[in-house]
Every structure is written in structure tokens, then in C-alpha cells.
Amino acid sequence: MAKDSSDSIKEFWAEIPRIDEDFLGSIRDWKNVQIASDDDVIWLKGFTDEQAVSSEIQQLPNFLLYELREGHLFRKDALVPSKKVSTALLWMPIDKALKLTFPISNNNFFGIDENVEIKLKPSEEEQPAIALLSSISEIKDRIVEIPKFKLEKLDWIVINDKALFIGNPLLSFPGKTYWTKDNHLLPTGFDFEFKNLSYLLQRKYNATQEQWLLWNENGSVLHLNKEDFRKLSVSSFRLTEKAKEWS
């Protein structure tokens, strides 16, 4: 007897805490997915088999995926159900439900899914500076006056005609300061428009945490390999300055 093809059709449900709702912007264009809310939980359903195992799903924090069987929700490969389906949910297409929350264009962050625009906005929270970007021409005569023990606490890298210093305490040089968040370097006084986006960007573009992501206020970003940084000293600074003059 031929096997009933309906036996192989799976219906996937999922839940994510409401506090992590911002992360759903990465799957907002999956128009087949339905979304509903229940107290502190966001519910989703309608995933295809491919979507259920996609990298976009795997990168969502605190995201629980279930398979619906006879009115009960089962975790992957589980024999015992985790919970019963709620019948009081009001479902909407995800692209309609999130339409007012997530921008749909991306003009300034290369490679990210085409449905989230990365924006920084002024923040009222005060954060300690951990990095300083200074013009080399403005500091080259002053750095020789800094005691060795202060320089050794810092790592640095050259970016065009500027030097980026990371460490604590920072030197009292003129320049632009940054604070750190999940291996992002953000201009002091600014944060992501959607704060939870910080973790998602790191998971997608810096999962090994081998880079610093240096952000500008306009949302542009520069990837810096941590292994390219070196310990700061007067000699390393002078050698680098000489190399730039010869190049």
C-alpha cells in the first residue's frame, strides 16, 4: 500500500520572548510565516522545511522551534510533547505585523539580509570610553612624552592617517572616543536604534569574535582583525610613522 503523503508534511511552530522581538527583523520578509502574541511570548508558525533549518533561524536568540502533532508541540526528535497548542491566538502575516517596527531597506551595511537598516542614535546612557581614534599628525610629537608604563596598557592599529588606541586608561589625546558592546566599537554617546541588534550582528558577522566592528554615526562599519593590533610603544609608533612616509 502506498504511504499517505500527508504523513510527511510537517507543521512548524516557534516561540521567542517578547523582549527579543527586535531580532525577528531578520526574517520579516518570510511572508508565509504567521505571528501572534501571548503575554510575554511571541508565537510564529508556517515555516517551510528549509526555513526551519536555516541559518537565519539558528541565529535568533532564545528561539524555540516545535513540530505540531495532534494539537501538541514537540521539540526536535522529542517523544513527549512540550506543551499544548493555544487556540486563542490572533495570527497575522509577519511582514504586516512588523511593518511599523522594522525598516525594509538597507543602504549602509554590506551583506546583511535586505530587510534591516542599521542606524545609530544618541543614547542617554553614559558608557566608559575604551577606544580613541586620533590623527597621527596631531599626536606624533606628544607620544614621545608619555611614560612607557602608560603606553604598554594600550593596543593600537593604523587606519589611513589615524591611529586607533584600545585599552584603559586611554591617553589624553584629541580625537574621537568609542565604547564597546559585544565586540562593537560604538561612538560614545550613541547606540544602535534597536539595541538587541548588537548581538544578532555579532552572531552573523563576527561569530568567532576575532574582529572589532568599528561604527560611524551614519551606520557605516569597518571590520578590524584583533590580531592586527600591536602593543603601543614609542618605537612601534615611530617605525609605523616611518613606514608610512616611505610608502
C-alpha positions as CSV (number, residue, x, y, z in Angstrom):
1,M,0.0,0.0,0.0
2,A,1.3,3.4,-0.9
3,K,2.3,5.6,2.0
4,D,0.0,8.6,2.7
5,S,2.0,11.6,1.5
6,S,0.3,13.8,4.2
7,D,2.3,11.8,6.9
8,S,5.5,13.6,5.7
9,I,4.1,17.1,5.9
10,K,5.3,18.9,9.0
11,E,3.9,22.0,10.6
12,F,6.4,24.0,12.5
13,W,5.6,26.4,15.3
14,A,8.1,28.6,17.3
15,E,8.2,30.9,20.3
16,I,10.6,33.7,21.2
17,P,10.4,36.0,24.3
18,R,8.8,39.4,23.6
19,I,12.0,41.1,24.8
20,D,13.8,39.6,21.8
21,E,11.2,40.7,19.3
22,D,13.6,43.1,17.5
23,F,15.6,40.1,16.2
24,L,12.7,39.0,14.1
25,G,13.5,41.8,11.6
26,S,15.9,39.3,10.0
27,I,13.0,37.1,8.9
28,R,10.4,39.7,8.3
29,D,10.4,39.0,4.5
30,W,9.2,35.4,5.1
31,K,5.7,36.3,4.1
32,N,4.4,32.7,4.6
33,V,5.1,32.9,8.4
34,Q,2.3,34.0,10.7
35,I,2.9,35.7,14.0
36,A,0.8,36.2,17.2
37,S,1.5,37.4,20.8
38,D,0.6,35.8,24.1
39,D,1.6,37.8,27.2
40,D,5.4,37.8,27.2
41,V,5.8,35.3,24.3
42,I,5.8,35.9,20.5
43,W,4.4,32.9,18.6
44,L,5.2,32.0,15.0
45,K,4.0,29.3,12.6
46,G,4.0,28.4,8.9
47,F,7.8,27.8,8.4
48,T,8.8,25.7,5.4
49,D,11.2,22.8,5.9
50,E,14.1,24.9,4.5
51,Q,13.3,27.8,6.8
52,A,13.1,25.6,9.9
53,V,16.8,24.6,9.5
54,S,18.1,27.9,8.0
55,S,20.9,30.0,9.4
56,E,18.5,32.9,10.0
57,I,16.6,30.7,12.4
58,Q,19.6,29.4,14.2
59,Q,20.9,32.9,14.9
60,L,17.8,34.0,16.7
61,P,18.4,34.1,20.5
62,N,16.1,32.3,22.8
63,F,14.2,30.9,19.8
64,L,12.4,27.6,20.4
65,L,11.2,25.6,17.3
66,Y,8.4,23.0,17.6
67,E,6.7,20.5,15.4
68,L,2.9,20.4,15.7
69,R,1.5,16.9,16.2
70,E,-2.2,16.3,17.0
71,G,-2.6,19.6,18.8
72,H,0.6,19.3,20.8
73,L,4.0,20.9,20.3
74,F,7.1,18.7,20.2
75,R,10.7,19.8,20.3
76,K,13.0,18.3,17.6
77,D,13.2,14.5,18.0
78,A,11.3,14.6,21.2
79,L,8.8,11.7,22.0
80,V,7.0,13.7,24.7
81,P,5.2,17.0,23.9
82,S,6.4,20.2,25.5
83,K,3.1,22.0,25.6
84,K,-0.4,22.1,24.1
85,V,-1.3,24.5,21.3
86,S,-3.1,27.7,22.3
87,T,-6.3,28.2,20.4
88,A,-6.8,31.9,21.5
89,L,-4.1,33.4,19.3
90,L,-4.7,36.1,16.8
91,W,-2.5,35.5,13.8
92,M,-1.1,38.0,11.3
93,P,1.4,37.7,8.4
94,I,4.9,38.6,9.9
95,D,5.6,41.2,7.2
96,K,2.3,43.0,8.1
97,A,2.7,42.7,11.9
98,L,6.3,44.0,11.9
99,K,5.8,46.6,9.2
100,L,5.8,49.5,11.5
101,T,8.7,48.2,13.6
102,F,11.4,47.3,11.2
103,P,12.7,49.3,8.2
104,I,12.7,47.4,4.9
105,S,15.8,48.9,3.2
106,N,19.5,48.6,3.8
107,N,21.8,51.1,2.3
108,N,24.9,51.0,4.5
109,F,25.7,47.6,5.9
110,F,27.1,45.2,3.3
111,G,26.0,41.6,3.3
112,I,23.2,41.8,5.9
113,D,19.7,40.5,4.9
114,E,17.9,43.1,2.8
115,N,15.4,44.0,5.5
116,V,17.1,45.8,8.3
117,E,18.7,49.2,8.1
118,I,21.4,49.7,10.6
119,K,21.0,53.1,12.4
120,L,22.8,54.6,15.4
121,K,21.0,57.1,17.6
122,P,22.1,59.3,20.5
123,S,21.9,57.4,23.8
124,E,21.1,58.8,27.2
125,E,23.1,56.1,28.9
126,E,26.7,57.0,29.8
127,Q,29.3,54.4,28.8
128,P,33.0,54.5,29.6
129,A,35.3,55.0,26.6
130,I,37.6,52.1,25.7
131,A,39.0,53.3,22.4
132,L,40.3,56.5,20.9
133,L,40.8,57.4,17.2
134,S,43.4,60.2,16.7
135,S,45.1,61.9,13.8
136,I,48.7,60.7,13.7
137,S,49.9,64.2,12.7
138,E,48.4,65.7,15.8
139,I,49.9,63.3,18.3
140,K,53.2,62.3,16.9
141,D,55.2,64.9,18.9
142,R,53.2,64.2,22.1
143,I,53.5,60.4,22.2
144,V,57.2,60.5,23.0
145,E,56.5,62.4,26.2
146,I,54.2,59.6,27.6
147,P,55.7,57.3,30.2
148,K,56.4,53.7,29.0
149,F,54.1,52.1,31.6
150,K,51.1,54.1,30.3
151,L,51.8,53.1,26.6
152,E,52.1,49.4,27.4
153,K,48.5,49.3,28.6
154,L,47.2,50.1,25.2
155,D,47.0,48.2,21.9
156,W,46.8,50.2,18.6
157,I,46.4,50.0,14.8
158,V,46.8,52.4,12.0
159,I,43.7,53.3,9.9
160,N,44.8,55.5,7.0
161,D,46.2,58.7,8.6
162,K,44.8,57.9,12.0
163,A,45.7,55.7,15.0
164,L,43.1,53.7,16.9
165,F,44.1,53.0,20.5
166,I,42.2,50.4,22.7
167,G,42.7,49.9,26.4
168,N,42.3,51.6,29.8
169,P,43.1,54.2,30.8
170,L,43.2,56.0,27.4
171,L,45.7,58.7,26.7
172,S,44.5,62.4,26.8
173,F,44.9,62.9,23.1
174,P,42.5,64.8,20.9
175,G,40.3,62.5,18.9
176,K,37.1,60.5,18.8
177,T,36.2,58.1,21.6
178,Y,34.3,54.8,21.4
179,W,32.7,52.4,23.9
180,T,32.4,48.6,23.5
181,K,29.3,46.5,23.2
182,D,29.5,42.8,22.1
183,N,32.8,43.5,20.2
184,H,31.3,46.5,18.5
185,L,33.1,49.8,18.9
186,L,30.4,52.5,19.0
187,P,30.9,56.3,19.2
188,T,30.5,57.4,22.7
189,G,27.0,58.9,23.2
190,F,25.5,56.6,20.6
191,D,23.9,53.1,20.5
192,F,22.0,51.0,17.9
193,E,18.5,52.1,17.2
194,F,17.4,48.6,18.1
195,K,19.6,47.6,21.0
196,N,19.1,43.9,20.6
197,L,20.5,44.1,17.1
198,S,24.0,44.2,18.6
199,Y,24.0,40.5,19.4
200,L,22.5,39.5,16.1
201,L,25.1,41.3,14.1
202,Q,27.9,39.7,16.0
203,R,26.4,36.2,15.6
204,K,26.1,36.8,11.8
205,Y,29.3,38.6,11.0
206,N,31.7,38.1,13.9
207,A,30.8,34.7,15.4
208,T,34.4,33.9,16.2
209,Q,34.9,37.3,17.9
210,E,38.2,37.7,16.1
211,Q,37.3,41.2,15.0
212,W,36.4,44.6,16.3
213,L,33.5,46.2,14.4
214,L,34.2,50.0,14.3
215,W,31.0,52.0,13.7
216,N,30.4,55.5,12.5
217,E,27.4,57.6,13.4
218,N,25.9,57.2,9.9
219,G,25.7,53.4,10.3
220,S,28.8,52.5,8.2
221,V,31.2,50.0,9.7
222,L,34.8,48.9,9.5
223,H,36.0,45.4,10.3
224,L,39.3,45.3,12.2
225,N,41.1,42.0,12.9
226,K,42.2,41.9,16.5
227,E,45.4,40.1,15.6
228,D,46.5,43.2,13.6
229,F,46.6,45.2,16.7
230,R,50.0,45.6,18.5
231,K,51.3,46.8,21.8
232,L,51.8,50.5,21.9
233,S,55.3,51.9,22.4
234,V,57.3,54.9,21.2
235,S,59.4,52.6,18.9
236,S,56.4,50.9,17.3
237,F,54.8,54.2,16.7
238,R,58.0,55.7,15.1
239,L,58.6,52.6,12.9
240,T,55.0,52.8,11.7
241,E,55.2,56.5,11.0
242,K,58.5,56.0,9.0
243,A,56.9,53.1,7.0
244,K,54.0,55.4,6.1
245,E,56.4,58.1,4.9
246,W,58.3,55.6,2.7
247,S,55.1,54.1,1.2
